[in-house]
Amino acid sequence: MVGTLVRDLGHTPLTVGGLERAACPETATAFLVGLWHTGHDPRTLLPPLTAVRP
C-alpha cells in the first residue's frame, strides 16, 4: 500500500523492511535534524552514496 502511494506521488519506493522498523528512520531523522539545528553538518556523519553503492 505504501509503495503504491509513493508511486502515485511520482517517486520510486524503496523497500527497507516492515512496519516494525518504522521507528528507526524516524529516530535517525530526529537525531540528524537535531545536529543540523545546532549548527552541525549531518552529512559529515554519513558516507557519500558512492561509497556504499558499487
GUPALO-479977 format. One line per 4 residues: their letters; for each residue x, z, y of N, C-alpha, C, CB. Coordinates in nm, 3 decimals, padded with zeros to 5 digits. Glycine has a CB too. Layout:
N
a> X:Z:Y:X:Z:Y:X:Z:Y:X:Z:Y; ...
This chain:
54
mvgt> 00.082:00.000:-00.119:00.000:00.000:00.000:00.088:00.000:00.126:-00.094:00.121:-00.001; 00.190:00.082:00.128:00.278:00.089:00.245:00.350:-00.044:00.264:00.380:00.204:00.230; 00.395:-00.103:00.153:00.462:-00.233:00.162:00.374:-00.339:00.225:00.507:-00.279:00.025; 00.247:-00.337:00.191:00.152:-00.432:00.250:00.140:-00.411:00.400:00.014:-00.419:00.183
lvrd> 00.132:-00.287:00.442:00.124:-00.256:00.585:00.249:-00.302:00.659:00.102:-00.106:00.606; 00.364:-00.281:00.599:00.490:-00.324:00.661:00.493:-00.476:00.674:00.611:-00.274:00.579; 00.453:-00.546:00.569:00.449:-00.693:00.573:00.349:-00.741:00.678:00.413:-00.750:00.435; 00.235:-00.674:00.689:00.134:-00.711:00.789:00.189:-00.700:00.932:00.010:-00.624:00.773
lght> 00.284:-00.610:00.951:00.348:-00.595:01.082:00.460:-00.696:01.104:00.402:-00.454:01.097; 00.485:-00.781:01.003:00.586:-00.884:01.016:00.726:-00.843:00.975:00.589:-00.930:01.153; 00.735:-00.733:00.899:00.865:-00.683:00.856:00.878:-00.691:00.704:00.886:-00.538:00.904; 00.996:-00.662:00.655:01.023:-00.662:00.512:01.030:-00.518:00.463:01.154:-00.739:00.479
pltv> 00.945:-00.480:00.368:00.951:-00.343:00.317:01.079:-00.318:00.241:00.830:-00.314:00.228; 01.124:-00.195:00.244:01.245:-00.153:00.174:01.207:-00.038:00.082:01.359:-00.112:00.274; 01.214:-00.060:-00.046:01.177:00.043:-00.143:01.292:00.141:-00.159:01.139:-00.021:-00.279; 01.269:00.265:-00.124:01.374:00.366:-00.131:01.331:00.489:-00.211:01.416:00.408:00.008
ggle> 01.215:00.485:-00.271:01.168:00.597:-00.350:01.021:00.626:-00.325:01.250:00.721:-00.321; 00.970:00.719:-00.398:00.830:00.756:-00.387:00.804:00.853:-00.273:00.782:00.815:-00.516; 00.680:00.893:-00.262:00.640:00.984:-00.156:00.709:01.119:-00.165:00.492:01.003:-00.158; 00.757:01.157:-00.284:00.827:01.285:-00.296:00.956:01.287:-00.213:00.859:01.314:-00.443
raac> 01.004:01.170:-00.174:01.127:01.162:-00.093:01.097:01.141:00.055:01.215:01.048:-00.143; 00.970:01.145:00.093:00.932:01.113:00.232:00.995:01.210:00.332:00.781:01.117:00.245; 01.019:01.331:00.295:01.076:01.428:00.390:01.223:01.398:00.420:01.064:01.570:00.334; 01.292:01.329:00.330:01.435:01.301:00.351:01.462:01.219:00.477:01.492:01.228:00.230
peta> 01.400:01.102:00.494:01.427:01.026:00.616:01.376:01.097:00.742:01.365:00.887:00.607; 01.266:01.170:00.729:01.213:01.242:00.844:01.312:01.348:00.891:01.077:01.307:00.810; 01.370:01.421:00.798:01.468:01.524:00.832:01.594:01.463:00.890:01.502:01.608:00.708; 01.641:01.355:00.828:01.762:01.288:00.878:01.740:01.233:01.018:01.804:01.174:00.783
tafl> 01.624:01.177:01.043:01.593:01.124:01.176:01.592:01.235:01.280:01.458:01.051:01.175; 01.531:01.348:01.246:01.528:01.461:01.339:01.670:01.507:01.372:01.446:01.579:01.280; 01.756:01.510:01.272:01.895:01.550:01.292:01.967:01.452:01.385:01.969:01.559:01.157; 01.952:01.321:01.359:02.020:01.220:01.439:01.967:01.217:01.583:02.003:01.082:01.375
vglw> 01.837:01.233:01.600:01.780:01.238:01.735:01.830:01.361:01.808:01.626:01.237:01.729; 01.843:01.472:01.738:01.898:01.593:01.799:02.039:01.571:01.849:01.896:01.707:01.700; 02.121:01.502:01.772:02.257:01.470:01.817:02.254:01.383:01.941:02.335:01.398:01.704; 02.172:01.279:01.937:02.162:01.186:02.049:02.116:01.259:02.175:02.065:01.071:02.015
htgh> 02.018:01.347:02.159:01.961:01.420:02.273:02.065:01.513:02.339:01.840:01.503:02.228; 02.161:01.558:02.262:02.264:01.647:02.318:02.389:01.571:02.363:02.303:01.752:02.214; 02.380:01.438:02.369:02.489:01.359:02.424:02.588:01.305:02.322:02.562:01.439:02.520; 02.561:01.321:02.194:02.650:01.269:02.090:02.599:01.133:02.042:02.659:01.367:01.971
dprt> 02.687:01.055:01.987:02.650:00.924:01.935:02.633:00.934:01.784:02.757:00.817:01.973; 02.509:00.935:01.733:02.487:00.950:01.589:02.551:00.838:01.507:02.340:00.955:01.560; 02.576:00.724:01.570:02.636:00.612:01.495:02.776:00.646:01.448:02.639:00.487:01.581; 02.840:00.743:01.510:02.974:00.781:01.467:02.971:00.854:01.333:03.041:00.869:01.574
llpp> 02.854:00.903:01.293:02.841:00.972:01.164:02.807:00.877:01.050:02.735:01.078:01.174; 02.763:00.757:01.084:02.718:00.662:00.982:02.814:00.544:00.976:02.574:00.614:01.011; 02.848:00.500:00.856:02.937:00.384:00.847:02.863:00.258:00.889:02.992:00.368:00.703; 02.935:00.157:00.936:02.867:00.030:00.967:02.805:-00.028:00.841:02.965:-00.072:01.032
ltav> 02.697:-00.100:00.856:02.625:-00.156:00.741:02.717:-00.244:00.655:02.505:-00.239:00.789; 02.810:-00.312:00.719:02.900:-00.399:00.643:02.990:-00.319:00.549:02.986:-00.482:00.738; 03.010:-00.191:00.577:03.096:-00.107:00.492:03.024:-00.062:00.366:03.143:00.014:00.570; 02.892:-00.066:00.366:02.818:-00.018:00.249:02.747:-00.130:00.173:02.716:00.083:00.292
rp> 02.748:-00.250:00.229:02.688:-00.364:00.160:02.795:-00.469:00.137:02.569:-00.423:00.241; 02.801:-00.520:00.016:02.903:-00.625:-00.011:02.871:-00.756:00.059:02.914:-00.650:-00.162
